[in-house]
Amino acid sequence: MTALFHVPTATLMENLDAILLELRRRLDERVDLCADDPIVADEAHSLSGLVEASAAAAQAHAQDVRAKIETTYGITNAARG
């Protein structure tokens, strides 16, 4: 995990985007195969639940961080000037 501290944030975001796109591709692939294979359907259902939970936790944390910064420092994404 310490190696991640040496990776620029922009690179981490690029990696996250790539991972999310790959997960979407895999989920879509499994959905296409579900009709013919109940095991694949179960796998797709489980994987989609894991992705949903992970994404929801990350989103909730990001929202908490933004709210804390906005409250503490008055920083928003509103246009300035």
Buried (B, 14 or more C-beta within 10 A) or exposed (E): EEEEEEEEEEEEEEEEEEEEEEBEEBBEEBBEBBEEEEEBBEBBEEBBEEBEEEEEEEEEEEEEEEEEEEEEEEEEEEEEE
